[in-house]
């Protein structure tokens, strides 16, 4: 039984190393996404190392995130919809202002 448990830890550590290396490749190549691979590495390292798992549970700066994660209630659907609406309006407003600034610049440049 101990051998199977030890082999799972080694498999998770290998998964963490592979995910970390692919994440580094993703940092260098714009085509490869890096965030999913770093999340995979984080998952593998936490599952494969008891020391890292304990450190994450005792880290004071991560206590708020752990509390949210453990309650399985990170946000309500109303808050998510409100945040999505705010972000969408913000991005569209930023794009509209950028387009307006470009139009005014071209208009001003051609007018003189």
TIMI-522321 format. One record per residue: x, y, z of N, C-alpha, C in turn; residue in three letters. Coordinates in steps of 0.05 Angstrom, whole numbers, plus 5000, padded with zeros to 4 digits. Each point is the difference from the previous one (the first is absolute). Layout:
<rs>
<n_X->X | n_Y->Y | n_Z->Z | ca_X->X | ca_Y->Y | ca_Z->Z | c_X->X | c_Y->Y | c_Z->Z | code->ALA>
...
</rs>
This chain:
<rs>
<n_X->5016 | n_Y->4976 | n_Z->5000 | ca_X->4984 | ca_Y->5024 | ca_Z->5000 | c_X->5017 | c_Y->5025 | c_Z->5000 | code->UNK>
<n_X->5021 | n_Y->5000 | n_Z->5016 | ca_X->5018 | ca_Y->5023 | ca_Z->5001 | c_X->5014 | c_Y->5005 | c_Z->4973 | code->UNK>
<n_X->5006 | n_Y->4979 | n_Z->4986 | ca_X->5013 | ca_Y->5002 | ca_Z->4974 | c_X->4982 | c_Y->5014 | c_Z->4980 | code->UNK>
<n_X->4974 | n_Y->4994 | n_Z->5000 | ca_X->4981 | ca_Y->5013 | ca_Z->4982 | c_X->4998 | c_Y->5029 | c_Z->5007 | code->UNK>
<n_X->4998 | n_Y->5007 | n_Z->5025 | ca_X->4998 | ca_Y->5028 | ca_Z->5009 | c_X->5025 | c_Y->5015 | c_Z->4991 | code->UNK>
<n_X->5024 | n_Y->4988 | n_Z->5004 | ca_X->5025 | ca_Y->5013 | ca_Z->4992 | c_X->5001 | c_Y->5004 | c_Z->4970 | code->UNK>
<n_X->4991 | n_Y->4980 | n_Z->4985 | ca_X->5001 | ca_Y->5003 | ca_Z->4971 | c_X->4980 | c_Y->5022 | c_Z->4990 | code->UNK>
<n_X->4978 | n_Y->5004 | n_Z->5014 | ca_X->4982 | ca_Y->5021 | ca_Z->4992 | c_X->5013 | c_Y->5027 | c_Z->5005 | code->UNK>
<n_X->5014 | n_Y->5003 | n_Z->5023 | ca_X->5014 | ca_Y->5025 | ca_Z->5005 | c_X->5021 | c_Y->5006 | c_Z->4978 | code->UNK>
<n_X->5014 | n_Y->4979 | n_Z->4992 | ca_X->5020 | ca_Y->5004 | ca_Z->4979 | c_X->4987 | c_Y->5008 | c_Z->4974 | code->UNK>
<n_X->4977 | n_Y->4987 | n_Z->4994 | ca_X->4986 | ca_Y->5007 | ca_Z->4975 | c_X->4990 | c_Y->5029 | c_Z->5001 | code->UNK>
<n_X->4990 | n_Y->5009 | n_Z->5023 | ca_X->4991 | ca_Y->5028 | ca_Z->5002 | c_X->5024 | c_Y->5019 | c_Z->4998 | code->UNK>
<n_X->5023 | n_Y->4993 | n_Z->5011 | ca_X->5023 | ca_Y->5018 | ca_Z->4998 | c_X->5010 | c_Y->5001 | c_Z->4971 | code->UNK>
<n_X->4999 | n_Y->4977 | n_Z->4986 | ca_X->5007 | ca_Y->5000 | ca_Z->4972 | c_X->4981 | c_Y->5017 | c_Z->4984 | code->UNK>
<n_X->4974 | n_Y->4998 | n_Z->5006 | ca_X->4980 | ca_Y->5017 | ca_Z->4987 | c_X->5005 | c_Y->5029 | c_Z->5005 | code->UNK>
<n_X->5008 | n_Y->5007 | n_Z->5025 | ca_X->5006 | ca_Y->5028 | ca_Z->5006 | c_X->5024 | c_Y->5010 | c_Z->4984 | code->UNK>
<n_X->5021 | n_Y->4983 | n_Z->4998 | ca_X->5024 | ca_Y->5008 | ca_Z->4985 | c_X->4993 | c_Y->5004 | c_Z->4970 | code->UNK>
<n_X->4985 | n_Y->4981 | n_Z->4989 | ca_X->4993 | ca_Y->5002 | ca_Z->4972 | c_X->4982 | c_Y->5025 | c_Z->4995 | code->UNK>
<n_X->4981 | n_Y->5005 | n_Z->5018 | ca_X->4984 | ca_Y->5024 | ca_Z->4997 | c_X->5016 | c_Y->5026 | c_Z->5003 | code->UNK>
<n_X->5019 | n_Y->5000 | n_Z->5018 | ca_X->5017 | ca_Y->5023 | ca_Z->5003 | c_X->5017 | c_Y->5005 | c_Z->4976 | code->UNK>
<n_X->5012 | n_Y->4979 | n_Z->4989 | ca_X->5016 | ca_Y->5003 | ca_Z->4975 | c_X->4983 | c_Y->5010 | c_Z->4977 | code->UNK>
<n_X->4976 | n_Y->4988 | n_Z->4997 | ca_X->4983 | ca_Y->5010 | ca_Z->4978 | c_X->4991 | c_Y->5028 | c_Z->5004 | code->UNK>
<n_X->4996 | n_Y->5008 | n_Z->5026 | ca_X->4994 | ca_Y->5028 | ca_Z->5006 | c_X->5023 | c_Y->5019 | c_Z->4992 | code->UNK>
<n_X->5024 | n_Y->4991 | n_Z->5005 | ca_X->5023 | ca_Y->5016 | ca_Z->4992 | c_X->5002 | c_Y->5003 | c_Z->4970 | code->UNK>
<n_X->4994 | n_Y->4978 | n_Z->4986 | ca_X->4999 | ca_Y->5001 | ca_Z->4970 | c_X->4979 | c_Y->5019 | c_Z->4991 | code->UNK>
<n_X->4977 | n_Y->5000 | n_Z->5014 | ca_X->4978 | ca_Y->5018 | ca_Z->4994 | c_X->5008 | c_Y->5030 | c_Z->5004 | code->UNK>
<n_X->5018 | n_Y->5005 | n_Z->5019 | ca_X->5009 | ca_Y->5027 | ca_Z->5004 | c_X->5017 | c_Y->5010 | c_Z->4977 | code->UNK>
<n_X->5015 | n_Y->4981 | n_Z->4987 | ca_X->5017 | ca_Y->5008 | ca_Z->4978 | c_X->4986 | c_Y->5000 | c_Z->4973 | code->UNK>
<n_X->4981 | n_Y->4983 | n_Z->4997 | ca_X->4986 | ca_Y->4998 | ca_Z->4974 | c_X->4972 | c_Y->5012 | c_Z->5003 | code->UNK>
<n_X->4993 | n_Y->5019 | n_Z->4984 | ca_X->4974 | ca_Y->5013 | ca_Z->5003 | c_X->4976 | c_Y->4981 | c_Z->4992 | code->UNK>
<n_X->5005 | n_Y->4979 | n_Z->4986 | ca_X->4979 | ca_Y->4982 | ca_Z->4991 | c_X->4991 | c_Y->4981 | c_Z->5022 | code->UNK>
<n_X->5018 | n_Y->4993 | n_Z->5018 | ca_X->4994 | ca_Y->4981 | ca_Z->5021 | c_X->4990 | c_Y->5015 | c_Z->5025 | code->UNK>
<n_X->4977 | n_Y->4992 | n_Z->5011 | ca_X->4990 | ca_Y->5013 | ca_Z->5024 | c_X->5017 | c_Y->4991 | c_Z->5024 | code->UNK>
<n_X->5005 | n_Y->5018 | n_Z->5018 | ca_X->5016 | ca_Y->4993 | ca_Z->5024 | c_X->4984 | c_Y->4996 | c_Z->5025 | code->UNK>
<n_X->4978 | n_Y->5014 | n_Z->5003 | ca_X->4985 | ca_Y->4999 | ca_Z->5025 | c_X->4989 | c_Y->4971 | c_Z->5006 | code->UNK>
<n_X->4988 | n_Y->4986 | n_Z->4981 | ca_X->4991 | ca_Y->4973 | ca_Z->5007 | c_X->5022 | c_Y->4981 | c_Z->5008 | code->UNK>
<n_X->5023 | n_Y->5004 | n_Z->4988 | ca_X->5023 | ca_Y->4982 | ca_Z->5007 | c_X->5011 | c_Y->5007 | c_Z->5028 | code->UNK>
<n_X->5000 | n_Y->5026 | n_Z->5007 | ca_X->5009 | ca_Y->5007 | ca_Z->5027 | c_X->4980 | c_Y->4991 | c_Z->5021 | code->UNK>
<n_X->4974 | n_Y->5001 | n_Z->4993 | ca_X->4980 | ca_Y->4989 | ca_Z->5018 | c_X->5003 | c_Y->4970 | c_Z->5004 | code->UNK>
<n_X->5006 | n_Y->4986 | n_Z->4978 | ca_X->5005 | ca_Y->4971 | ca_Z->5001 | c_X->5024 | c_Y->4995 | c_Z->5017 | code->UNK>
<n_X->5021 | n_Y->5016 | n_Z->4997 | ca_X->5024 | ca_Y->4996 | ca_Z->5017 | c_X->4994 | c_Y->5005 | c_Z->5029 | code->UNK>
<n_X->4985 | n_Y->5020 | n_Z->5006 | ca_X->4992 | ca_Y->5006 | ca_Z->5027 | c_X->4984 | c_Y->4977 | c_Z->5012 | code->UNK>
<n_X->4982 | n_Y->4989 | n_Z->4985 | ca_X->4984 | ca_Y->4977 | ca_Z->5009 | c_X->5018 | c_Y->4976 | c_Z->5005 | code->UNK>
<n_X->5018 | n_Y->4995 | n_Z->4982 | ca_X->5018 | ca_Y->4977 | ca_Z->5003 | c_X->5018 | c_Y->5003 | c_Z->5024 | code->UNK>
<n_X->5011 | n_Y->5024 | n_Z->5004 | ca_X->5018 | ca_Y->5004 | ca_Z->5022 | c_X->4986 | c_Y->4999 | c_Z->5027 | code->UNK>
<n_X->4976 | n_Y->5011 | n_Z->5001 | ca_X->4985 | ca_Y->4999 | ca_Z->5026 | c_X->4992 | c_Y->4972 | c_Z->5007 | code->UNK>
<n_X->4991 | n_Y->4985 | n_Z->4980 | ca_X->4992 | ca_Y->4972 | ca_Z->5005 | c_X->5023 | c_Y->4982 | c_Z->5006 | code->UNK>
<n_X->5024 | n_Y->5007 | n_Z->4989 | ca_X->5023 | ca_Y->4982 | ca_Z->5003 | c_X->5018 | c_Y->5007 | c_Z->5024 | code->UNK>
<n_X->4996 | n_Y->5023 | n_Z->5012 | ca_X->5017 | ca_Y->5008 | ca_Z->5022 | c_X->4984 | c_Y->5008 | c_Z->5024 | code->UNK>
<n_X->5003 | n_Y->4985 | n_Z->5022 | ca_X->4986 | ca_Y->5007 | ca_Z->5025 | c_X->5010 | c_Y->5026 | c_Z->5011 | code->UNK>
<n_X->5026 | n_Y->5006 | n_Z->4997 | ca_X->5011 | ca_Y->5025 | ca_Z->5011 | c_X->4988 | c_Y->5024 | c_Z->4986 | code->UNK>
<n_X->4998 | n_Y->4999 | n_Z->4974 | ca_X->4988 | ca_Y->5023 | ca_Z->4985 | c_X->4971 | c_Y->5002 | c_Z->5007 | code->UNK>
<n_X->4986 | n_Y->4978 | n_Z->5003 | ca_X->4972 | ca_Y->5001 | ca_Z->5007 | c_X->4995 | c_Y->5013 | c_Z->5027 | code->UNK>
<n_X->5017 | n_Y->4993 | n_Z->5020 | ca_X->4998 | ca_Y->5012 | ca_Z->5026 | c_X->5007 | c_Y->5030 | c_Z->4999 | code->UNK>
<n_X->5020 | n_Y->5007 | n_Z->4984 | ca_X->5008 | ca_Y->5028 | ca_Z->4998 | c_X->4977 | c_Y->5016 | c_Z->4988 | code->UNK>
<n_X->4986 | n_Y->4990 | n_Z->4980 | ca_X->4978 | ca_Y->5015 | ca_Z->4988 | c_X->4977 | c_Y->5003 | c_Z->5020 | code->UNK>
<n_X->4996 | n_Y->4980 | n_Z->5017 | ca_X->4978 | ca_Y->5002 | ca_Z->5020 | c_X->5007 | c_Y->5019 | c_Z->5023 | code->UNK>
<n_X->5026 | n_Y->5004 | n_Z->5005 | ca_X->5008 | ca_Y->5017 | ca_Z->5022 | c_X->5009 | c_Y->5028 | c_Z->4991 | code->UNK>
<n_X->5001 | n_Y->5005 | n_Z->4974 | ca_X->5009 | ca_Y->5026 | ca_Z->4991 | c_X->4979 | c_Y->5022 | c_Z->5007 | code->UNK>
<n_X->5008 | n_Y->5020 | n_Z->5015 | ca_X->4980 | ca_Y->5020 | ca_Z->5009 | c_X->4989 | c_Y->5017 | c_Z->4977 | code->UNK>
<n_X->5016 | n_Y->5005 | n_Z->4979 | ca_X->4991 | ca_Y->5016 | ca_Z->4978 | c_X->4980 | c_Y->4986 | c_Z->4982 | code->UNK>
<n_X->4999 | n_Y->4973 | n_Z->5002 | ca_X->4982 | ca_Y->4985 | ca_Z->4984 | c_X->4975 | c_Y->4990 | c_Z->5016 | code->UNK>
<n_X->4997 | n_Y->5010 | n_Z->5024 | ca_X->4978 | ca_Y->4990 | ca_Z->5017 | c_X->4973 | c_Y->5008 | c_Z->4988 | code->UNK>
<n_X->4997 | n_Y->5024 | n_Z->4989 | ca_X->4975 | ca_Y->5008 | ca_Z->4989 | c_X->4993 | c_Y->4983 | c_Z->4976 | code->UNK>
<n_X->5019 | n_Y->4993 | n_Z->4983 | ca_X->4995 | ca_Y->4984 | ca_Z->4977 | c_X->4992 | c_Y->4971 | c_Z->5008 | code->UNK>
<n_X->5014 | n_Y->4990 | n_Z->5020 | ca_X->4994 | ca_Y->4973 | ca_Z->5010 | c_X->4972 | c_Y->4999 | c_Z->5012 | code->UNK>
<n_X->4992 | n_Y->5021 | n_Z->5014 | ca_X->4973 | ca_Y->5001 | ca_Z->5012 | c_X->4979 | c_Y->4999 | c_Z->4978 | code->UNK>
<n_X->5004 | n_Y->5015 | n_Z->4979 | ca_X->4981 | ca_Y->5001 | ca_Z->4977 | c_X->4999 | c_Y->4972 | c_Z->4987 | code->UNK>
<n_X->5024 | n_Y->4988 | n_Z->4996 | ca_X->5001 | ca_Y->4975 | ca_Z->4986 | c_X->4987 | c_Y->4978 | c_Z->5017 | code->UNK>
<n_X->5004 | n_Y->5000 | n_Z->5026 | ca_X->4989 | ca_Y->4979 | ca_Z->5017 | c_X->4970 | c_Y->5002 | c_Z->5003 | code->UNK>
<n_X->4989 | n_Y->5024 | n_Z->4999 | ca_X->4971 | ca_Y->5002 | ca_Z->5002 | c_X->4985 | c_Y->4994 | c_Z->4974 | code->UNK>
<n_X->5015 | n_Y->4997 | n_Z->4978 | ca_X->4989 | ca_Y->4994 | ca_Z->4974 | c_X->4979 | c_Y->5021 | c_Z->4991 | code->UNK>
<n_X->5003 | n_Y->5024 | n_Z->5010 | ca_X->4981 | ca_Y->5021 | ca_Z->4992 | c_X->5017 | c_Y->5025 | c_Z->4993 | code->UNK>
<n_X->5015 | n_Y->4999 | n_Z->4979 | ca_X->5017 | ca_Y->5023 | ca_Z->4993 | c_X->4985 | c_Y->5025 | c_Z->4993 | code->UNK>
<n_X->4977 | n_Y->4996 | n_Z->4987 | ca_X->4984 | ca_Y->5023 | ca_Z->4992 | c_X->4972 | c_Y->4991 | c_Z->4995 | code->UNK>
<n_X->4982 | n_Y->5018 | n_Z->5001 | ca_X->4972 | ca_Y->4994 | ca_Z->4993 | c_X->4995 | c_Y->5006 | c_Z->4971 | code->UNK>
<n_X->4980 | n_Y->4988 | n_Z->4987 | ca_X->4995 | ca_Y->5006 | ca_Z->4972 | c_X->4993 | c_Y->5030 | c_Z->4995 | code->UNK>
<n_X->4988 | n_Y->5013 | n_Z->5020 | ca_X->4994 | ca_Y->5029 | ca_Z->4996 | c_X->5026 | c_Y->5016 | c_Z->5000 | code->UNK>
<n_X->5018 | n_Y->4994 | n_Z->5018 | ca_X->5026 | ca_Y->5014 | ca_Z->5000 | c_X->5015 | c_Y->4995 | c_Z->4974 | code->UNK>
<n_X->5000 | n_Y->4975 | n_Z->4991 | ca_X->5014 | ca_Y->4994 | ca_Z->4975 | c_X->4988 | c_Y->5015 | c_Z->4976 | code->UNK>
<n_X->4974 | n_Y->5001 | n_Z->4999 | ca_X->4987 | ca_Y->5014 | ca_Z->4978 | c_X->5006 | c_Y->5030 | c_Z->5001 | code->UNK>
<n_X->5000 | n_Y->5011 | n_Z->5024 | ca_X->5006 | ca_Y->5028 | ca_Z->5003 | c_X->5029 | c_Y->5006 | c_Z->4992 | code->UNK>
<n_X->5018 | n_Y->4983 | n_Z->5009 | ca_X->5028 | ca_Y->5004 | ca_Z->4993 | c_X->5004 | c_Y->4997 | c_Z->4970 | code->UNK>
<n_X->4987 | n_Y->4981 | n_Z->4988 | ca_X->5003 | ca_Y->4996 | ca_Z->4971 | c_X->4989 | c_Y->5025 | c_Z->4985 | code->UNK>
<n_X->4978 | n_Y->5011 | n_Z->5009 | ca_X->4989 | ca_Y->5024 | ca_Z->4988 | c_X->5019 | c_Y->5024 | c_Z->5002 | code->UNK>
<n_X->5011 | n_Y->5003 | n_Z->5024 | ca_X->5018 | ca_Y->5023 | ca_Z->5004 | c_X->5025 | c_Y->4997 | c_Z->4983 | code->UNK>
<n_X->5011 | n_Y->4976 | n_Z->4998 | ca_X->5024 | ca_Y->4995 | ca_Z->4984 | c_X->4994 | c_Y->5004 | c_Z->4971 | code->UNK>
<n_X->4977 | n_Y->4990 | n_Z->4990 | ca_X->4993 | ca_Y->5003 | ca_Z->4972 | c_X->4996 | c_Y->5030 | c_Z->4993 | code->UNK>
<n_X->4986 | n_Y->5015 | n_Z->5017 | ca_X->4996 | ca_Y->5028 | ca_Z->4995 | c_X->5027 | c_Y->5015 | c_Z->5000 | code->UNK>
<n_X->5017 | n_Y->4992 | n_Z->5019 | ca_X->5026 | ca_Y->5013 | ca_Z->5001 | c_X->5017 | c_Y->4995 | c_Z->4976 | code->UNK>
<n_X->5001 | n_Y->4975 | n_Z->4990 | ca_X->5015 | ca_Y->4994 | ca_Z->4976 | c_X->4989 | c_Y->5014 | c_Z->4976 | code->UNK>
<n_X->4973 | n_Y->4999 | n_Z->4997 | ca_X->4988 | ca_Y->5013 | ca_Z->4977 | c_X->5004 | c_Y->5030 | c_Z->5001 | code->UNK>
<n_X->4998 | n_Y->5012 | n_Z->5024 | ca_X->5005 | ca_Y->5029 | ca_Z->5003 | c_X->5029 | c_Y->5007 | c_Z->4993 | code->UNK>
<n_X->5018 | n_Y->4984 | n_Z->5009 | ca_X->5029 | ca_Y->5004 | ca_Z->4994 | c_X->5005 | c_Y->4999 | c_Z->4970 | code->UNK>
<n_X->4988 | n_Y->4980 | n_Z->4987 | ca_X->5003 | ca_Y->4997 | ca_Z->4971 | c_X->4987 | c_Y->5023 | c_Z->4985 | code->UNK>
<n_X->4977 | n_Y->5009 | n_Z->5010 | ca_X->4987 | ca_Y->5023 | ca_Z->4987 | c_X->5016 | c_Y->5025 | c_Z->5003 | code->UNK>
<n_X->5011 | n_Y->5005 | n_Z->5023 | ca_X->5017 | ca_Y->5024 | ca_Z->5004 | c_X->5025 | c_Y->4998 | c_Z->4983 | code->UNK>
<n_X->5011 | n_Y->4977 | n_Z->4998 | ca_X->5024 | ca_Y->4997 | ca_Z->4983 | c_X->4993 | c_Y->5005 | c_Z->4971 | code->UNK>
<n_X->4978 | n_Y->4990 | n_Z->4991 | ca_X->4991 | ca_Y->5005 | ca_Z->4972 | c_X->4994 | c_Y->5029 | c_Z->4995 | code->UNK>
<n_X->4987 | n_Y->5013 | n_Z->5020 | ca_X->4994 | ca_Y->5028 | ca_Z->4997 | c_X->5026 | c_Y->5017 | c_Z->4999 | code->UNK>
<n_X->5019 | n_Y->4993 | n_Z->5017 | ca_X->5026 | ca_Y->5014 | ca_Z->5001 | c_X->5014 | c_Y->4996 | c_Z->4973 | code->UNK>
<n_X->5000 | n_Y->4977 | n_Z->4989 | ca_X->5013 | ca_Y->4995 | ca_Z->4974 | c_X->4986 | c_Y->5015 | c_Z->4978 | code->UNK>
<n_X->4973 | n_Y->5000 | n_Z->5000 | ca_X->4985 | ca_Y->5015 | ca_Z->4980 | c_X->5006 | c_Y->5030 | c_Z->5002 | code->UNK>
<n_X->5000 | n_Y->5011 | n_Z->5024 | ca_X->5006 | ca_Y->5029 | ca_Z->5003 | c_X->5029 | c_Y->5006 | c_Z->4992 | code->UNK>
<n_X->5018 | n_Y->4982 | n_Z->5006 | ca_X->5028 | ca_Y->5004 | ca_Z->4991 | c_X->5002 | c_Y->5001 | c_Z->4970 | code->UNK>
<n_X->4987 | n_Y->4981 | n_Z->4986 | ca_X->5001 | ca_Y->4999 | ca_Z->4971 | c_X->4986 | c_Y->5025 | c_Z->4988 | code->UNK>
<n_X->4977 | n_Y->5007 | n_Z->5012 | ca_X->4985 | ca_Y->5023 | ca_Z->4991 | c_X->5017 | c_Y->5026 | c_Z->5004 | code->UNK>
<n_X->5013 | n_Y->5002 | n_Z->5022 | ca_X->5016 | ca_Y->5024 | ca_Z->5006 | c_X->5024 | c_Y->5001 | c_Z->4982 | code->UNK>
<n_X->5012 | n_Y->4977 | n_Z->4995 | ca_X->5024 | ca_Y->4999 | ca_Z->4983 | c_X->4993 | c_Y->5007 | c_Z->4971 | code->UNK>
<n_X->4977 | n_Y->4990 | n_Z->4990 | ca_X->4993 | ca_Y->5005 | ca_Z->4972 | c_X->4988 | c_Y->5028 | c_Z->4997 | code->UNK>
<n_X->4991 | n_Y->5012 | n_Z->5021 | ca_X->4988 | ca_Y->5026 | ca_Z->4998 | c_X->5021 | c_Y->5023 | c_Z->4998 | code->UNK>
<n_X->5024 | n_Y->4994 | n_Z->5008 | ca_X->5020 | ca_Y->5022 | ca_Z->4999 | c_X->5017 | c_Y->4999 | c_Z->4976 | code->UNK>
</rs>
